[in-house]
Amino acid sequence: MARKYSKKASAKVERAMKKRNAGTLKSGGSGKKVTSRKQAIAIGLSEARRAGKQVPRRRSAQRSKRARRKSA
């Protein structure tokens, strides 16, 4: 079975995590320091997508909201 994420995409996420651990990762919109692990991963994947690497599409907000409502 093929990889879901390319190796280069994994490298982007790894780089974002290292920057977060060093305390130098900033969010795009506000420029505030990122402390959340999930947010760091999201930034890495977003950069990989922008660079054209193999990364699955983002889930739409509508779909995730429906899933949350179903589990509650």
N, C-alpha and C positions, 0 to 999 in steps of 0.2 A: 504494500500500500504506500502511496506517495506521502511525503511529509506535508503536514498542514501549513507549517511556517518554514520559510527558507532559512538556511544557516545565517545569511546576512541579516535577516530580520531578527534572529536570536541575538546576533551581535549588537544590533541597535538597542534591544531591550537591556542587554547586559551593560552596555555603556551608560544607559539612563540610570540603571540601578546603582552603578558605581558612583555616578555624579550625585545621586540622592544620598548615598551613604557618606559621601564626602561633604554633603551640605551645600552643594553648588548648583543643584538642579532647580531651575525656575519654571513656573508655569507660563504658558504663552500669553494668555489674556492680561492678567494682572501683573505678572512679573514677580509674584510672591514665591518664597521658597517652598518647594514640594517636600512634604514629610510622609505622605501616604504611599505605601508600597504599590497599591493598585493604580494610583495616579501615575507613578513612575513607569509602570508597565505600559499603561495607556499612551504615555508620551512616546515611549520607545516604539510601540507598534504604529503610532501615527506617523512618526518620522520614517519608518520603514515603508509604509504605504506611499508616502509622498515621494520616496526614492524609487518607487516602482517594484519593490520586492514582493515575493509571494506571501501574502497575508490575507486571510479570509476577510470578507467585508464586515463592516461594523454592524452590529444588531441595531435595528431601528428602535427608537424610544417607545414607539407604540407597542411593539412586540414584547419588550421587556416589562412594560407596565402591565400587559395582559397576563404574563407569566407570574408576576408578583401577586396580582389579584387572585389568580387561580390557586396559588399555594396558601394564601391567607384564609 
